[in-house]
Amino acid sequence: MSSQFCTDAESLQPEVTQTVPDVGHEDVEEPAEETETETIRSIATSVKEFESFSSSLPEITTGARPPSAQSASSKDSDDYWDEEPTPTSDVLEELRKFDELKVTEPVAPSSPVGATQDPIGAENRVQRPTPPAPIVEPPPSSPVPSTTSQITLTPPSASTAPAAPVAEQAPGPEKSAVVVIAHSQRHQAYLDRRELAWGVQWEIARLIANGDIDSWDNIHIPTLDQLRGTNAEAAPKVIKLLLPSSSGAPQPSVVEPASLGESPWAELDREQRAIVEGRGRGLGCFEEDEESDSWKYGGNVLQRAKLHFKPPSAVGTSAIAARFSITLEPQKRGASSRLARFLGSRRLIQLSLPKEVLYNYRTALKDYLENAFILNGRVFRVFHVKDGHAHLMETSESYEREPSEREGDHFRLSLADLIDWANPLYFNRKQPMSKWSSRFSLFLSSTRPGVSFERRNVITDLRDIRAPRRDGEAGPSANRTMTDGCGLINTAALQIVQRELSLQSLPVAVQGRISGAKGMWLRHPTNDDLEPMIWIRESQIKIAINDDDLFILDVLNTDYAKSPATLSIQTINNLSHGGVPDDVFVKLLSNALAASTAIFDWTRPDGIWSLWYAAWDAGNLVKAKLRREFSPSPFEVAYDGEGVDDDDETYDMDTARQALCGWMDPMSGIPDSFHEFTIGLLEAGFNPARLPALRDCVWTILGLQIDSCVRKYKIPVPMSLLAFIVPDPLGVLKPNEVHFKASQPILRTATGPATHVTGDVLLARIPVLLPSDVKKVRAINHPELDAYTDVIVFPTSGHRSLASELSGGDYDGDMVYMYWQPELVESFSNSESTNPPPGLRAEFEEGTETGEAFISRTSELGEEEQFGQIQRYLMAGANESYVGQYSEFYAQAIYRLGYGHPETIRLAHIVAACLDSPRTGRYVKSDVYHRDARLYGNRQPPHCLDFSTPRERQRIGKPDERRPPFERTENLPPFVLDTLYRAKKDQRARCLMEFSANVKEKIDVRQDRQLLAPLEDAQRRARSFNDSGDDRMENELARLQRFVDSMHGLYLKVYRSIPGAINYVPDTPPMSESESTLIKDKLRKVSRMFAKGATQKNLMFFSKEEALRVMASYAYLSDIERSRGKKCNFAFRMAYRELCAIKAAARSSVALVQEFADKKMPHRGFRRVQTSGSQT
């Protein structure tokens, strides 16, 4: 990351008028009883305040909208220096006021169904004057014009008059700047009149924006008549119709969906029907009717764009703004989020931001992002920036086009409407503005609708269990919240979640969001009501929102335990500081590498089966398949084990695309992933000893597996697990006791596989930065808790939450590593808690302006200026937080000064604070950063921490100009990672050498006669005809062979022209997405041409299927002969499906259609059966 400090970040921080720290982990005082007169006066005051604010902020409206959806919030870890956070009761009080405003007659309090079965007891309930009401209507206000609601924009320099506004449109800002991604007023009028589908319009805009079509003038309007119809019918035709090519080769930017499964068109049609209906079907949990066609929910299409930064020579000016441009990527199926389901996938765009711009031109970027972005007459505006991406939504505005109810335009929202729906500023005015703006990332996290609740069954008066404050104790009250972030849910609701998410077993806990709450929900220990019910704790309520239509629990993850787990650099450093000897880690590494190598040895008994599963496991293919078939879902945690950190709400579409990359070439059938390539060959009956292509893949996967272990020290620990943590629902655990029971005997112990672990264990939660972040506790087997499987149960007794002792964790979805490996546990000693050094707070800029202060400060501003202030907060994610830089500084300090040195401790606290900067509004001061950068920055890492690959060093292509690495202080013991670095180099080379020597003798370079059978059969038949005086078949066969030879030459030519393809080193991590996509697209074009060879005219003796089989067979022969038995890449690239079918047909095989093949995956128990005997 850049070492420069952007001074403009300071100017963006508003004047601090009131400091209100974190909301969500605080002491909740019992609300004082109000008399009827006081209540009426309070309501009247709230209404007056709201009306006054509404008049000053016209963006927030209460107009008609689609059926509402629920909100949730980002993680609220405590600030180190906040001693008295604002009580959660501020949010609860707003909820009470909202509910009271709706009551026209006195209503007697009523108990929700099943409330009497609450085991927590009445003493832990907040007494309310009215029934539970988490979501209510806002106080009434007079409607006011919105600056971005239902208006027609005209650019300042436009020469044509804007289209006439439709009814109910409000006037827009006259000076709004616009950035045109792709738009033509003349063409758009035609597109709208002919009702061309949105997928068609996106594809046309993509060709224009990406420069594949120079100008709209090159698109002849009459031609567009051929693109009428649904997305599924018309969108696939766009490229072929508008971008004809004599060579048939696509332009570099023209990438089509890889297969029907990846295609978004049918999904867009379903979503469009739901948008026009306006009944909220896209949200999910909708009762099926005759028109629902079993469609469960929407939001499954990704719309991505990229921001490019051109050099001055390309634009003729050095002005920063003029150097920005945007290109569009193909729409693809992918993750569903709450916001995408609410608005519709077509209403959202994720814009990738270049690192160069983020680091060096931050001010210009934020100015640019404040513009309205025009795409086919529709206006998109930025509402959130995070992790290098800007998120845009289509607003109710129109640009040189007439809104159309046939397209559902009357259901669009303005940006102010979105704020009002998701996180209304007035109702959440007690929060710091930085935290308020960070809440929007909640709606972008990958979720699936799980279960819908009746309002009466959403119970919000379940109090948190809190430990009493000890005399003289300071610090955040979240440390004393024993149930922080975890509520309860009954079995009836979990059964619906199991059905909706197609889970194999009933979960005991789910991570999700509902209304303004987020976190984990644990199965209620006693409630057996038949209606789904949910209990929300005070610490879970983050946002006061107006969403009275639906109460849907959107699920991120369900309970799951992964065993074994791994060590990491952070945990190794901590355990070493805690007393674990270096040779323990070396031995674990050696055992892990030996086990990995043994699994890939196909020469062992049942070695092919082990190899098959190893390829599944190494490629994480279960997770990838689940993403492709169902969109990212709670299934994923069941096979990945890492979970979804509630600090990281945004689903990154780059990650989604990588997970979705394992699709296949629709013509040749070859998978994009070499893991799936390997599995397909094994399933077809190939053996690595006989097939060079398979042998190469096995070698590559083995190398990657070894590197994943040794490169960043991700060392498997046999006796370990990773699981979600939950608070004890029965209150039976004592302080520093934990309970875990696995649903299956997956835990390795000294006596064999088990479901329980007892004795001393180590607990760790990432990030592990401080000596006290790993804790030794006692694991017990408590029979009363056995029903809570696959989660680690933490105590609710003691003076402090055990979760908070693990890097400030809580129970809103945190996953914790648990180790019971004797060599680790016996030698480790706990460290005392480490407080921040004095004066740490003075090293940060305070930016904790509250919503209340913001409203007061901006109340006299004009509409445009005030809205600009709000949008600046919405784009706070573009501010520099220095997480990467300080992480590097911290690593350098560990090596130079030691893990427990005060300076290392200071940097650890800064890293943790930087992670929270976008939420807290606290940023490291410029002078502090530059001082630390002079000490630790621009310096090479120690050899043990240098993770650059040969390809990365080759790509840089110049000497490292950074300062030499630090030398370790003389009085310190040897650095544990130095020891591991020397060991891993030797052991990696030894493992690969032993594996190579073991399998080399088993290699058979003879040609596979089964693959040659179709060619030999055709040659025999041709000779028979030729002997009868008929040479036509022989001529046809020769023609097919010549065609294959010509395609082989084209393949080599194309392959060698691709940058990085020839120089790709198999035993290094895969090439970048852009390189991989370029190779895939060009080679797919060649395979498409190869397949057309089977449909040549005048083929009398070969059907299409027979011709393709013979061509595949000859391609294999040609490859093997040219490479002397060493390669056959061309044959499998062109005819993977045919060659696998030929091989399978020669053996005992079963027929399996593609739809079932796509859903086939191994059972998790397979690995235990295959590896139980080989573990050491």
C-alpha angles and dihedrals in degrees: 000000000000119000093209120107116224106222091194088075089073093055090054093060108094122226111285105241098159132010113220113169129202123336120211110045101059139116111277112214119208106258114247115247113258126212117232091255092051091049093052091047090050092050093048091050091050092050092049092049092048094049090050091050093045091056091053094045108046092171091078108075138169098216128136116300140168119275107300128247136207129267135212137185143239124254116292105205112172125259112243095231102042109106100172112029121192109273120255085231087083089071093040091050090054089052091051092050092049091052093048091053090062096050111097096171131032109273122199113232112258130196117238119243110284095008091129089064094064108126092200090076136226092279089069095052126099109232111231130193090220137033116283110286115171094168125036141155119279121246111281118266137176113266113251132189114271121220091221105027122112097328137136115239124209120191114240091243097043114131095198128070117251121255115270112271118250124232117294093019116143123217114264133220108285095212100046111138118226134202113206112215093175127335142140118181092207095048093042092056088056093045090053096045092050090043094230110191120258092244089057091049092049092052092050091048090048092056090050098043093046094049096244087123112037098211143359085245087072091062108083110213096218088058090062091068086079089063098063118122137060125328090258092051102041112022095071089057098058100087095042092048101042100031108044115174128193091215092043091228115136123235115259094257096045106095120165125202109277098231145352090268091057094044114110098198102097090043091052089053092053092048092048091055089051092048093053092046090056093204097120096249091145091067092069134227087081120153109253118240136168091285099046095079088205091289107156106194145332138233094086099126123088122214111192134179135178130223113220128199112211125203117251091252090061095056102029094239140073093221107126097219092054090056094063121097135165131220127189129228128211117279110252140182113257148117122004120217133185093252094047090052092048098046100023126253092266091063095063134069127182112211117200113218121211115243090227090061095042092053103036109023103034097140094049090047093054091048089051093049092055089070126098109253115217122211117169093333093310122117121227123188132190114250102165140020123195140147096001095312133102116208118214130191129199108246132205090262124105130205118209092332139092116245113241127211088202086068094044093251090143088067094056119114132221117236087255090053089054091053090048092051100041106033114352107207097217095051090049097038094128091069124089110260091238091058092043091056093046091060092077091073087070091072092054097055118112109261142150125215107253112174138350121222134205110243093245090058096056100091116193103173099083107124124217120248109244132188116231116258112252122229112283092002116147132179137085116326090226086080087067096045103102096186098037109164100357126106134167135263128185129240094251090061093045091052089057090048089052091052096044094047095038093235119177094226139020109274120229094204138019132195114219153113132261125178106316095341134089140176138071127331117205124203111269108248097220113012113111099168115147093225118079111256135180133193118208120201124216092248090057097057108093107154135039103216138167105239111130099153105074138016104200123165105221108206124218099172144346129220116291138154124210119203131214101032129186143242121239137197091269096050093043091054091048096046091048090052088049093058107272109143120239094239090064090064092044091053092048089051093049093049092047093052092047091051092048092051093048092055091057095050102108092183093074122091107282086005093141090058092049090048090050092054092042089058090051091049097042093051094044084228098162089062092045092051092048090052091051097046103035106013118247107322146156087280089078097068089056090068104022099044096198095100127197115295109221088220089066105056100157118092105222110222091205088064090046092054093050090051090049093049093094094087124120138247101259092216104044097023093227112148119234091227116073087211089062089040088058094046092050092053092048092048090050090057102260121146123211090228091064103032120062094197092056093044091053091051093050090051091049094049092048090051091050091048092051091045092050087058100042104028098067097012096254093163118181115232111205094209101051143087143192120220145147117272124227134178119255105270092198101042094232101125121093124222112293093015123120133183130209131174122176119216088224130031094263098132118101116220136164089266097046137269113350144170097220135053122204132181134037116347136175121234125201135171124194125275096052104184108141131056090246095054092092115061134190112220138158122267115208136181107237111182093206090063097047091103089067100077130178094017129094108237115214125198124258091205129088135058096287138029110262090216091058090056089062102075092308095301131166139183102269093105106312118154121212133200115229120195126189096166102139095222090057100039101044096054098041124099126192119247125220118258112272118222122205113272117258113273096024092124090057089063092067134073110236114229102163101133108159126226088248092055091045092053091050094046096048100036092101095048124102121259097258094044093047092048089049089056090053092048090052089060091047088057095049088117088075090064118104111257097173093222093142095044095049091045087059091045089051092051091049091050092051091054097043103035106019136256097277099041114127091238091053089049090051092052091047090057091048091052090052091048092048090055087060098040097105089053101039097037091229115132130179111262116253095240092049092051093048091048092052092043091056089055102041109009132097091024131130114247121243113272091254090059099041104110099169113129127223089254092053092049089047090051092053090051097187138086117275105259095188121112116271117270122272120265115232116255110263099235093055123097119249112292111254094223091053088057092047092045092059092044096048094052092053095042095046092054091044094051094050092045093050092046092049092048092048097052099032092080090053096056115116114196095186118121117266104248092197091061091047094051097092092051093045091048091052091048091051092051092046091052090050091053090044092053087057091054096260112118097169095102091047089052092049091049091049089049091054091048092050089050091052091049091051091049090050089056092047090048092054092046093051094042094051091049093060114096111238096009097101095036095049110127110216097211095056127080115285120279121265121285093251093052092045092049092049093051093044095050096048095045092047089059090055092049089050090055090046091055091051088061089075090061097054116146122259096026102150102162100043129058117213091261093047092047092051092049092050092046090051091050093049092046089056092050092047091050095048094047094047093049096037091241096312104101141029102163096129094055094051093042090056102034110016095140094048095047092049090049091050091051095045092047090056089059135041103295142164129219116246125175119223095251091061093039089056091056098042115111137154123264115250091237091064092079093052091053093047098043105031091095096046100052117110 
